[in-house]
Structures are given as C-alpha cells and as structure tokens.
Amino acid sequence: METVIADQGSALFGVMHSQTKNIIELAEDDWWHSANLFIANGSGVKNYAVIHLHGKTEDMLRQRIEGHLREFGAL
C-alpha cells in the first residue's frame, strides 16, 4: 500500500508493516500518543501526518488530508 488514511488504533499498526510509504492518522485530541510515530519510523514509513479531529468540519478534514497528500507527492 502506498498511502493509508486511518483512524488511530491497532488497525494502523498492521498496515505499517506492509511497506506503506505514507500514513495519515486521524486522531482524537484526548487519546493520541507518539508510539505510532516510532513504530512507523522503524517500519520504513517515509511520511506520517496526524490530523486531530476535534472541531473540524468535513470540509476542513478533506482540505487537511489533500494538503498532506500533496506534501507526500501522492496527489
């Protein structure tokens, strides 16, 4: 998989080991931790972004996701 956009949690851990190049993690403000960043780095993930969901509209989230995809060269 080249790019994964997923909610935080154990499902994200599984895709990190699949030679994923880009990850965008969707996170809750009160439950985010940096462990995923360390695991992703060790698994060879080249680009990792975290988007906190609180207070963001659907349009705001879409813009943030598209912005990260452009930064990653995946869009």
Jmol script that loads the backbone (N, CA, C; Angstrom):
load data "model"
ATOM      1  N   MET A   1       0.837  -1.171   0.000  1.00  0.00           N
ATOM      2  CA  MET A   1       0.000   0.000   0.000  1.00  0.00           C
ATOM      3  C   MET A   1       0.885   1.238   0.000  1.00  0.00           C
ATOM      4  N   GLU A   2       0.588   2.144  -0.860  1.00  0.00           N
ATOM      5  CA  GLU A   2       1.393   3.361  -0.887  1.00  0.00           C
ATOM      6  C   GLU A   2       0.944   4.352   0.178  1.00  0.00           C
ATOM      7  N   THR A   3      -0.365   4.559   0.308  1.00  0.00           N
ATOM      8  CA  THR A   3      -0.881   5.547   1.253  1.00  0.00           C
ATOM      9  C   THR A   3      -2.051   4.965   2.024  1.00  0.00           C
ATOM     10  N   VAL A   4      -2.038   5.187   3.343  1.00  0.00           N
ATOM     11  CA  VAL A   4      -3.126   4.744   4.205  1.00  0.00           C
ATOM     12  C   VAL A   4      -3.632   5.948   4.989  1.00  0.00           C
ATOM     13  N   ILE A   5      -4.947   6.113   5.001  1.00  0.00           N
ATOM     14  CA  ILE A   5      -5.599   7.121   5.829  1.00  0.00           C
ATOM     15  C   ILE A   5      -6.496   6.335   6.770  1.00  0.00           C
ATOM     16  N   ALA A   6      -6.198   6.401   8.078  1.00  0.00           N
ATOM     17  CA  ALA A   6      -6.917   5.546   9.013  1.00  0.00           C
ATOM     18  C   ALA A   6      -7.084   6.212  10.367  1.00  0.00           C
ATOM     19  N   ASP A   7      -8.109   5.758  11.065  1.00  0.00           N
ATOM     20  CA  ASP A   7      -8.325   6.162  12.438  1.00  0.00           C
ATOM     21  C   ASP A   7      -7.209   5.583  13.298  1.00  0.00           C
ATOM     22  N   GLN A   8      -6.893   6.259  14.373  1.00  0.00           N
ATOM     23  CA  GLN A   8      -5.860   5.764  15.279  1.00  0.00           C
ATOM     24  C   GLN A   8      -6.265   4.403  15.824  1.00  0.00           C
ATOM     25  N   GLY A   9      -5.309   3.650  16.274  1.00  0.00           N
ATOM     26  CA  GLY A   9      -5.612   2.376  16.896  1.00  0.00           C
ATOM     27  C   GLY A   9      -4.831   1.227  16.309  1.00  0.00           C
ATOM     28  N   SER A  10      -5.208   0.026  16.727  1.00  0.00           N
ATOM     29  CA  SER A  10      -4.445  -1.165  16.365  1.00  0.00           C
ATOM     30  C   SER A  10      -4.464  -1.455  14.874  1.00  0.00           C
ATOM     31  N   ALA A  11      -5.508  -1.066  14.159  1.00  0.00           N
ATOM     32  CA  ALA A  11      -5.546  -1.303  12.712  1.00  0.00           C
ATOM     33  C   ALA A  11      -4.393  -0.592  12.024  1.00  0.00           C
ATOM     34  N   LEU A  12      -4.017   0.546  12.535  1.00  0.00           N
ATOM     35  CA  LEU A  12      -2.912   1.308  11.968  1.00  0.00           C
ATOM     36  C   LEU A  12      -1.590   0.570  12.128  1.00  0.00           C
ATOM     37  N   PHE A  13      -1.408  -0.121  13.251  1.00  0.00           N
ATOM     38  CA  PHE A  13      -0.176  -0.880  13.469  1.00  0.00           C
ATOM     39  C   PHE A  13       0.019  -1.941  12.389  1.00  0.00           C
ATOM     40  N   GLY A  14      -1.059  -2.587  11.971  1.00  0.00           N
ATOM     41  CA  GLY A  14      -0.962  -3.645  10.972  1.00  0.00           C
ATOM     42  C   GLY A  14      -0.478  -3.172   9.623  1.00  0.00           C
ATOM     43  N   VAL A  15      -0.899  -2.001   9.194  1.00  0.00           N
ATOM     44  CA  VAL A  15      -0.518  -1.531   7.860  1.00  0.00           C
ATOM     45  C   VAL A  15       0.893  -0.971   7.822  1.00  0.00           C
ATOM     46  N   MET A  16       1.423  -0.587   8.960  1.00  0.00           N
ATOM     47  CA  MET A  16       2.776  -0.033   8.981  1.00  0.00           C
ATOM     48  C   MET A  16       3.813  -1.047   8.520  1.00  0.00           C
ATOM     49  N   HIS A  17       3.539  -2.307   8.722  1.00  0.00           N
ATOM     50  CA  HIS A  17       4.494  -3.360   8.379  1.00  0.00           C
ATOM     51  C   HIS A  17       4.314  -3.866   6.949  1.00  0.00           C
ATOM     52  N   SER A  18       3.475  -3.217   6.168  1.00  0.00           N
ATOM     53  CA  SER A  18       3.185  -3.646   4.797  1.00  0.00           C
ATOM     54  C   SER A  18       3.893  -2.787   3.765  1.00  0.00           C
ATOM     55  N   GLN A  19       5.036  -2.246   4.104  1.00  0.00           N
ATOM     56  CA  GLN A  19       5.809  -1.377   3.220  1.00  0.00           C
ATOM     57  C   GLN A  19       4.987  -0.170   2.765  1.00  0.00           C
ATOM     58  N   THR A  20       4.178   0.342   3.676  1.00  0.00           N
ATOM     59  CA  THR A  20       3.397   1.541   3.415  1.00  0.00           C
ATOM     60  C   THR A  20       4.326   2.745   3.387  1.00  0.00           C
ATOM     61  N   LYS A  21       4.183   3.611   2.402  1.00  0.00           N
ATOM     62  CA  LYS A  21       5.045   4.791   2.292  1.00  0.00           C
ATOM     63  C   LYS A  21       4.496   5.991   3.053  1.00  0.00           C
ATOM     64  N   ASN A  22       3.186   6.155   3.036  1.00  0.00           N
ATOM     65  CA  ASN A  22       2.563   7.353   3.602  1.00  0.00           C
ATOM     66  C   ASN A  22       1.413   6.969   4.522  1.00  0.00           C
ATOM     67  N   ILE A  23       1.353   7.606   5.690  1.00  0.00           N
ATOM     68  CA  ILE A  23       0.239   7.376   6.607  1.00  0.00           C
ATOM     69  C   ILE A  23      -0.298   8.713   7.080  1.00  0.00           C
ATOM     70  N   ILE A  24      -1.624   8.825   7.056  1.00  0.00           N
ATOM     71  CA  ILE A  24      -2.307   9.947   7.686  1.00  0.00           C
ATOM     72  C   ILE A  24      -3.185   9.345   8.772  1.00  0.00           C
ATOM     73  N   GLU A  25      -2.870   9.682  10.012  1.00  0.00           N
ATOM     74  CA  GLU A  25      -3.606   9.155  11.160  1.00  0.00           C
ATOM     75  C   GLU A  25      -4.652  10.173  11.595  1.00  0.00           C
ATOM     76  N   LEU A  26      -5.886   9.717  11.734  1.00  0.00           N
ATOM     77  CA  LEU A  26      -6.974  10.558  12.221  1.00  0.00           C
ATOM     78  C   LEU A  26      -7.112  10.288  13.712  1.00  0.00           C
ATOM     79  N   ALA A  27      -6.933  11.314  14.543  1.00  0.00           N
ATOM     80  CA  ALA A  27      -6.821  11.098  15.983  1.00  0.00           C
ATOM     81  C   ALA A  27      -7.776  11.970  16.782  1.00  0.00           C
ATOM     82  N   GLU A  28      -8.175  11.439  17.917  1.00  0.00           N
ATOM     83  CA  GLU A  28      -8.932  12.206  18.903  1.00  0.00           C
ATOM     84  C   GLU A  28      -7.943  12.970  19.770  1.00  0.00           C
ATOM     85  N   ASP A  29      -8.279  14.179  20.136  1.00  0.00           N
ATOM     86  CA  ASP A  29      -7.365  15.010  20.921  1.00  0.00           C
ATOM     87  C   ASP A  29      -7.010  14.401  22.271  1.00  0.00           C
ATOM     88  N   ASP A  30      -7.938  13.697  22.876  1.00  0.00           N
ATOM     89  CA  ASP A  30      -7.688  13.179  24.218  1.00  0.00           C
ATOM     90  C   ASP A  30      -7.123  11.757  24.231  1.00  0.00           C
ATOM     91  N   TRP A  31      -6.754  11.209  23.064  1.00  0.00           N
ATOM     92  CA  TRP A  31      -6.250   9.842  23.050  1.00  0.00           C
ATOM     93  C   TRP A  31      -5.128   9.651  22.032  1.00  0.00           C
ATOM     94  N   TRP A  32      -4.359  10.617  21.739  1.00  0.00           N
ATOM     95  CA  TRP A  32      -3.259  10.440  20.806  1.00  0.00           C
ATOM     96  C   TRP A  32      -1.969  10.260  21.586  1.00  0.00           C
ATOM     97  N   HIS A  33      -1.108   9.388  21.104  1.00  0.00           N
ATOM     98  CA  HIS A  33       0.217   9.217  21.703  1.00  0.00           C
ATOM     99  C   HIS A  33       1.220   9.011  20.578  1.00  0.00           C
ATOM    100  N   SER A  34       2.475   9.212  20.874  1.00  0.00           N
ATOM    101  CA  SER A  34       3.502   9.207  19.828  1.00  0.00           C
ATOM    102  C   SER A  34       4.061   7.829  19.493  1.00  0.00           C
ATOM    103  N   ALA A  35       3.573   6.772  20.112  1.00  0.00           N
ATOM    104  CA  ALA A  35       4.113   5.433  19.848  1.00  0.00           C
ATOM    105  C   ALA A  35       4.028   5.067  18.369  1.00  0.00           C
ATOM    106  N   ASN A  36       2.940   5.454  17.711  1.00  0.00           N
ATOM    107  CA  ASN A  36       2.793   5.131  16.289  1.00  0.00           C
ATOM    108  C   ASN A  36       3.907   5.745  15.451  1.00  0.00           C
ATOM    109  N   LEU A  37       4.369   6.929  15.826  1.00  0.00           N
ATOM    110  CA  LEU A  37       5.449   7.579  15.078  1.00  0.00           C
ATOM    111  C   LEU A  37       6.732   6.756  15.146  1.00  0.00           C
ATOM    112  N   PHE A  38       7.049   6.233  16.311  1.00  0.00           N
ATOM    113  CA  PHE A  38       8.255   5.423  16.474  1.00  0.00           C
ATOM    114  C   PHE A  38       8.152   4.112  15.698  1.00  0.00           C
ATOM    115  N   ILE A  39       6.988   3.474  15.764  1.00  0.00           N
ATOM    116  CA  ILE A  39       6.787   2.212  15.045  1.00  0.00           C
ATOM    117  C   ILE A  39       6.841   2.454  13.538  1.00  0.00           C
ATOM    118  N   ALA A  40       6.206   3.518  13.079  1.00  0.00           N
ATOM    119  CA  ALA A  40       6.221   3.841  11.646  1.00  0.00           C
ATOM    120  C   ALA A  40       7.644   4.099  11.170  1.00  0.00           C
ATOM    121  N   ASN A  41       8.407   4.840  11.937  1.00  0.00           N
ATOM    122  CA  ASN A  41       9.791   5.130  11.568  1.00  0.00           C
ATOM    123  C   ASN A  41      10.596   3.838  11.455  1.00  0.00           C
ATOM    124  N   GLY A  42      10.437   2.952  12.402  1.00  0.00           N
ATOM    125  CA  GLY A  42      11.147   1.679  12.366  1.00  0.00           C
ATOM    126  C   GLY A  42      10.687   0.763  11.250  1.00  0.00           C
ATOM    127  N   SER A  43       9.463   0.966  10.775  1.00  0.00           N
ATOM    128  CA  SER A  43       8.908   0.131   9.703  1.00  0.00           C
ATOM    129  C   SER A  43       9.179   0.698   8.320  1.00  0.00           C
ATOM    130  N   GLY A  44       9.823   1.860   8.247  1.00  0.00           N
ATOM    131  CA  GLY A  44      10.169   2.431   6.953  1.00  0.00           C
ATOM    132  C   GLY A  44       9.135   3.353   6.344  1.00  0.00           C
ATOM    133  N   VAL A  45       8.131   3.757   7.126  1.00  0.00           N
ATOM    134  CA  VAL A  45       7.151   4.711   6.615  1.00  0.00           C
ATOM    135  C   VAL A  45       7.868   6.036   6.384  1.00  0.00           C
ATOM    136  N   LYS A  46       7.770   6.563   5.177  1.00  0.00           N
ATOM    137  CA  LYS A  46       8.508   7.775   4.821  1.00  0.00           C
ATOM    138  C   LYS A  46       7.811   9.054   5.286  1.00  0.00           C
ATOM    139  N   ASN A  47       6.502   9.088   5.197  1.00  0.00           N
ATOM    140  CA  ASN A  47       5.734  10.292   5.525  1.00  0.00           C
ATOM    141  C   ASN A  47       4.612   9.933   6.488  1.00  0.00           C
ATOM    142  N   TYR A  48       4.508  10.692   7.565  1.00  0.00           N
ATOM    143  CA  TYR A  48       3.494  10.412   8.582  1.00  0.00           C
ATOM    144  C   TYR A  48       2.888  11.732   9.032  1.00  0.00           C
ATOM    145  N   ALA A  49       1.586  11.820   8.985  1.00  0.00           N
ATOM    146  CA  ALA A  49       0.889  13.021   9.444  1.00  0.00           C
ATOM    147  C   ALA A  49      -0.215  12.613  10.407  1.00  0.00           C
ATOM    148  N   VAL A  50      -0.479  13.479  11.364  1.00  0.00           N
ATOM    149  CA  VAL A  50      -1.567  13.266  12.317  1.00  0.00           C
ATOM    150  C   VAL A  50      -2.539  14.430  12.178  1.00  0.00           C
ATOM    151  N   ILE A  51      -3.803  14.098  12.003  1.00  0.00           N
ATOM    152  CA  ILE A  51      -4.845  15.120  11.955  1.00  0.00           C
ATOM    153  C   ILE A  51      -5.750  14.899  13.160  1.00  0.00           C
ATOM    154  N   HIS A  52      -5.803  15.891  14.029  1.00  0.00           N
ATOM    155  CA  HIS A  52      -6.717  15.825  15.169  1.00  0.00           C
ATOM    156  C   HIS A  52      -8.108  16.221  14.692  1.00  0.00           C
ATOM    157  N   LEU A  53      -9.099  15.430  15.063  1.00  0.00           N
ATOM    158  CA  LEU A  53     -10.444  15.577  14.518  1.00  0.00           C
ATOM    159  C   LEU A  53     -11.295  16.634  15.210  1.00  0.00           C
ATOM    160  N   HIS A  54     -11.027  16.908  16.466  1.00  0.00           N
ATOM    161  CA  HIS A  54     -11.901  17.765  17.271  1.00  0.00           C
ATOM    162  C   HIS A  54     -12.110  19.141  16.630  1.00  0.00           C
ATOM    163  N   GLY A  55     -13.376  19.505  16.478  1.00  0.00           N
ATOM    164  CA  GLY A  55     -13.727  20.831  15.996  1.00  0.00           C
ATOM    165  C   GLY A  55     -13.566  21.049  14.504  1.00  0.00           C
ATOM    166  N   LYS A  56     -13.265  20.008  13.768  1.00  0.00           N
ATOM    167  CA  LYS A  56     -13.065  20.168  12.327  1.00  0.00           C
ATOM    168  C   LYS A  56     -14.298  19.678  11.566  1.00  0.00           C
ATOM    169  N   THR A  57     -14.685  20.444  10.576  1.00  0.00           N
ATOM    170  CA  THR A  57     -15.796  20.045   9.723  1.00  0.00           C
ATOM    171  C   THR A  57     -15.285  19.051   8.675  1.00  0.00           C
ATOM    172  N   GLU A  58     -16.221  18.437   7.981  1.00  0.00           N
ATOM    173  CA  GLU A  58     -15.845  17.503   6.917  1.00  0.00           C
ATOM    174  C   GLU A  58     -14.988  18.195   5.861  1.00  0.00           C
ATOM    175  N   ASP A  59     -15.350  19.414   5.511  1.00  0.00           N
ATOM    176  CA  ASP A  59     -14.590  20.156   4.509  1.00  0.00           C
ATOM    177  C   ASP A  59     -13.177  20.474   5.006  1.00  0.00           C
ATOM    178  N   MET A  60     -13.051  20.851   6.268  1.00  0.00           N
ATOM    179  CA  MET A  60     -11.730  21.127   6.837  1.00  0.00           C
ATOM    180  C   MET A  60     -10.856  19.874   6.816  1.00  0.00           C
ATOM    181  N   LEU A  61     -11.450  18.733   7.172  1.00  0.00           N
ATOM    182  CA  LEU A  61     -10.696  17.475   7.155  1.00  0.00           C
ATOM    183  C   LEU A  61     -10.252  17.123   5.741  1.00  0.00           C
ATOM    184  N   ARG A  62     -11.148  17.292   4.780  1.00  0.00           N
ATOM    185  CA  ARG A  62     -10.808  17.000   3.385  1.00  0.00           C
ATOM    186  C   ARG A  62      -9.627  17.861   2.933  1.00  0.00           C
ATOM    187  N   GLN A  63      -9.659  19.143   3.271  1.00  0.00           N
ATOM    188  CA  GLN A  63      -8.566  20.040   2.892  1.00  0.00           C
ATOM    189  C   GLN A  63      -7.250  19.633   3.542  1.00  0.00           C
ATOM    190  N   ARG A  64      -7.292  19.262   4.813  1.00  0.00           N
ATOM    191  CA  ARG A  64      -6.068  18.839   5.512  1.00  0.00           C
ATOM    192  C   ARG A  64      -5.506  17.558   4.902  1.00  0.00           C
ATOM    193  N   ILE A  65      -6.388  16.590   4.611  1.00  0.00           N
ATOM    194  CA  ILE A  65      -5.943  15.329   4.010  1.00  0.00           C
ATOM    195  C   ILE A  65      -5.318  15.595   2.644  1.00  0.00           C
ATOM    196  N   GLU A  66      -5.999  16.373   1.816  1.00  0.00           N
ATOM    197  CA  GLU A  66      -5.463  16.690   0.489  1.00  0.00           C
ATOM    198  C   GLU A  66      -4.131  17.425   0.588  1.00  0.00           C
ATOM    199  N   GLY A  67      -3.997  18.311   1.555  1.00  0.00           N
ATOM    200  CA  GLY A  67      -2.739  19.027   1.745  1.00  0.00           C
ATOM    201  C   GLY A  67      -1.591  18.081   2.069  1.00  0.00           C
ATOM    202  N   HIS A  68      -1.840  17.135   2.967  1.00  0.00           N
ATOM    203  CA  HIS A  68      -0.799  16.163   3.306  1.00  0.00           C
ATOM    204  C   HIS A  68      -0.468  15.268   2.109  1.00  0.00           C
ATOM    205  N   LEU A  69      -1.485  14.855   1.372  1.00  0.00           N
ATOM    206  CA  LEU A  69      -1.234  14.017   0.195  1.00  0.00           C
ATOM    207  C   LEU A  69      -0.371  14.750  -0.829  1.00  0.00           C
ATOM    208  N   ARG A  70      -0.615  16.041  -1.001  1.00  0.00           N
ATOM    209  CA  ARG A  70       0.233  16.839  -1.897  1.00  0.00           C
ATOM    210  C   ARG A  70       1.665  16.908  -1.359  1.00  0.00           C
ATOM    211  N   GLU A  71       1.815  17.152  -0.055  1.00  0.00           N
ATOM    212  CA  GLU A  71       3.151  17.196   0.557  1.00  0.00           C
ATOM    213  C   GLU A  71       3.896  15.877   0.350  1.00  0.00           C
ATOM    214  N   PHE A  72       3.170  14.780   0.424  1.00  0.00           N
ATOM    215  CA  PHE A  72       3.765  13.447   0.269  1.00  0.00           C
ATOM    216  C   PHE A  72       4.049  13.107  -1.189  1.00  0.00           C
ATOM    217  N   GLY A  73       3.516  13.903  -2.124  1.00  0.00           N
ATOM    218  CA  GLY A  73       3.666  13.594  -3.543  1.00  0.00           C
ATOM    219  C   GLY A  73       2.742  12.480  -3.989  1.00  0.00           C
ATOM    220  N   ALA A  74       1.656  12.281  -3.246  1.00  0.00           N
ATOM    221  CA  ALA A  74       0.725  11.195  -3.545  1.00  0.00           C
ATOM    222  C   ALA A  74      -0.557  11.702  -4.198  1.00  0.00           C
ATOM    223  N   LEU A  75      -0.608  12.973  -4.503  1.00  0.00           N
ATOM    224  CA  LEU A  75      -1.816  13.538  -5.120  1.00  0.00           C
ATOM    225  C   LEU A  75      -1.423  14.432  -6.272  1.00  0.00           C
TER     226      LEU A  75
END
end "model"
wireframe off; spacefill off
backbone 0.3
color backbone group
